[in-house]
Amino acid sequence: MSAAKAYYPFVSLSIRSSNPALRLYQRLGWEVVDGSETINRVGGISFKMKFDLMRIQPQINTDKHR
């Protein structure tokens, strides 16, 4: 995602509300996009989530064994 940061401020995904990964994404900083709820093909609720790439801090390579 660090490489995408140079070109895009956000990345997004679609997820079913019943997907257990939803809580994992939220813990990792993904946010539900307000108003994105839709009825999916099996009749459940899906919505979009976004992640703000500007939150990613640059990593400094401290590896001394190059």
C-alpha positions as CSV (number, residue, x, y, z in Angstrom):
1,M,0.0,0.0,0.0
2,S,2.9,2.3,0.5
3,A,3.5,2.3,-3.3
4,A,-0.1,3.3,-4.0
5,K,0.2,6.2,-1.6
6,A,2.1,8.2,-4.2
7,Y,-0.9,8.0,-6.6
8,Y,-4.0,7.5,-4.6
9,P,-5.2,9.0,-1.3
10,F,-7.5,6.0,-0.5
11,V,-8.0,2.4,-1.5
12,S,-11.4,0.8,-1.2
13,L,-13.1,-2.6,-1.1
14,S,-16.6,-4.0,-1.0
15,I,-17.7,-6.4,1.8
16,R,-20.8,-8.1,3.0
17,S,-22.0,-7.0,6.4
18,S,-22.0,-10.7,7.5
19,N,-18.3,-11.2,6.6
20,P,-16.2,-11.9,9.8
21,A,-13.3,-10.0,8.2
22,L,-15.2,-6.8,8.6
23,R,-14.0,-6.4,12.3
24,L,-10.5,-7.2,11.2
25,Y,-10.5,-4.4,8.6
26,Q,-12.0,-2.0,11.1
27,R,-9.2,-2.8,13.6
28,L,-6.7,-2.2,10.9
29,G,-8.1,1.3,10.2
30,W,-10.6,0.7,7.3
31,E,-13.8,2.8,7.5
32,V,-17.3,2.1,6.2
33,V,-18.2,4.7,3.5
34,D,-21.4,6.4,4.6
35,G,-24.3,5.8,2.2
36,S,-22.6,2.9,0.4
37,E,-25.0,0.2,1.7
38,T,-26.5,-1.9,-1.1
39,I,-28.5,-5.1,-1.3
40,N,-26.1,-7.8,-2.7
41,R,-27.0,-10.6,-5.1
42,V,-27.9,-13.0,-2.2
43,G,-30.2,-10.5,-0.6
44,G,-27.9,-9.4,2.2
45,I,-26.3,-6.0,2.9
46,S,-22.9,-5.0,1.4
47,F,-21.1,-1.8,1.6
48,K,-17.8,-0.1,0.6
49,M,-14.9,0.4,3.0
50,K,-12.0,2.8,2.5
51,F,-8.5,3.1,3.9
52,D,-6.7,6.4,4.1
53,L,-3.2,5.8,2.7
54,M,-2.0,9.1,4.1
55,R,-2.1,7.4,7.5
56,I,0.7,5.1,6.5
57,Q,4.0,6.3,7.9
58,P,7.2,5.8,5.9
59,Q,9.3,2.9,7.1
60,I,13.0,3.4,7.7
61,N,15.2,0.5,6.9
62,T,17.4,-0.2,10.0
63,D,18.7,-3.5,8.6
64,K,22.4,-3.5,9.2
65,H,23.0,-6.7,7.3
66,R,22.7,-5.7,3.7
